[in-house]
Amino acid sequence: MNYKNPDENGYYGEFGGAFIPEMLYPNVEELQKNYLEIIESEDFQDEYQDLLKNYVGRATPLYFAKNLSNKYKTQIYLKREDLNHTGAHKINNALGQVLLAKRLGKNRIIAETGAGQHGVATATACALLGLECIVYMGEIDIQRQAPNVARMKMLGAEVVAATSGSKTLKDAVNEALRDWINNPVTTHYVIGSVVGPHPFPDLVARFQSIISKEIKEQLKEKTGRENPDYVIACVGGGSNAAGTFYHFVEEKEVKIIAAEAGGLGVDSGKSAATTFLGTLGVLHGSKSLLMQTEDGQVIEPHSISAGLDYPGIGPFHAHLFKQKRAEFFSINDDEALKCAFELTRLEGIIPALESSHALAILDKKKFNENDVVVICLSGRGDKDMETYLKEIRS
Ligand SMILES: *Cc1c(COP(=O)(O)O)cnc(C)c1O
C-alpha cells in the first residue's frame, strides 16, 4: 500500500478528495494540473533549495539530546525545526507555495491564520518575493495574538478581521475562500497545513518532506543507519508530522507516533483529539475525520496550544490512523506544559507548546535503551512565553 501520496483524485484510502463550491473549480483545477510539474522542475527546485539553505537556515540540526536521553533511558534525537527563520516548520511550506504562485503568474497571496504563525510565515515569504499579502484572521484571534498581528503588518501584509460566527479560524477560512472565488486569476490561497481540497494536502506534505529527508541523511551520518526505531510529531492539521513521517511511512521497521492535543482531557468537552473524537465528514474541502455533532455541526476544539486547536486532521493522517500505520496518543494541556519546562531545564531549549505535545510521548510509551527515537521539535517557545509565565507564577 502507498501511504505517502494520494491517488489521482487526491484520496488517501477513503480520505481526501476535493469538496468545493463550483465557483472554486477553476482555481483548484489549475493547481491540480500544474503543481507537480512546477515543483519538480529543476528551475523551481534550484530557487527553492537555495532559499531553504541561505534564507531559512536549513538543514536544521538533528540534535542528540543527551540529558533527555539519560532521563528516559533511550536514544533521543530532536529535529530542530525551531531553528528555522520565523521559528517553526511553517516557513518550508509558505516559501514553497509563494514560489509556486509566482510561477503560476499570481501577484496576490491570501492566507488565513488562527494563532498567527502561518500568517507570519506567509507574510515573510511575500515580503521576500515581492507579492501582495492579505491574511484573514478571526476578530477574537486578532485580539489574542497581538504580537503576531504586529509582525504581519510590519512585514507589509494586510490583516483582515473575520467578524462572522465565532470570529475564529473557521470563519477566517470562509472569508479566505470567498476572496479566492472573487479573485481567481490574480490570487493564490496559501493553505498552512496538510488540509484543504486536493492537491493541498499533497502539496504541503511535499514541501514539508524536507524534514524527513534530512533526518535520514543526518541519522546515517551520526549512527550509520538511516531509519530510526521511532519518529514522533505533534498533529494539528498535520504538516510538521507529515514532513517528519513522509520518507518513513513506507519503511516498515520505522514505528510512527502522532501526538494530538487532548486539551483538558478527551472526555472533558474541551479537547482537540480528532482521531479519538472525530467521525467521517467534510471539512475545508476534504473528507477526513473531524469533531462534529450528530447533525454535522463542527465542535469547537480546545487546546492550550493555538497551533493544535483545530477540529479536523489532514487526510494523510486519517489514513495512517485508520490503517494503524501510526499510533495516536492524546496529550493533555498539563502534560504538554510539564514537558516544555522539562526540556527547557534539561537541554536549555524552550519549545513551542505544540512541540511539547510530541515530547510528552516520552511519558506515555516505554522505549528500549537502544531505541533511536526522533522527535520533531516543530517550533520555538517565544510565542508561548505568556502561557509559560503564568505557569511560573502559579
Ligand atoms: C502551526 C504549528 C503546529 C501545528 O500545525 P501542523 O500543521 O500540525 O504541523 C505545530 N507546531 C508549531 C510550532 C506550529 O507553529
The ligand as a Gaussian input file, in Angstrom:
#p B3LYP/6-31G(d) Opt

LIG

0 1
 C        1.226000      25.518000      13.475000
 C        2.106000      24.720000      14.323000
 C        1.875000      23.350000      14.553000
 C        0.654000      22.628000      14.066000
 O        0.495000      22.572000      12.690000
 P        0.760000      21.234000      11.861000
 O        0.259000      21.561000      10.512000
 O        0.018000      20.135000      12.524000
 O        2.224000      20.997000      11.886000
 C        2.789000      22.633000      15.306000
 N        3.882000      23.237000      15.836000
 C        4.117000      24.554000      15.664000
 C        5.335000      25.143000      16.289000
 C        3.261000      25.343000      14.902000
 O        3.515000      26.637000      14.739000

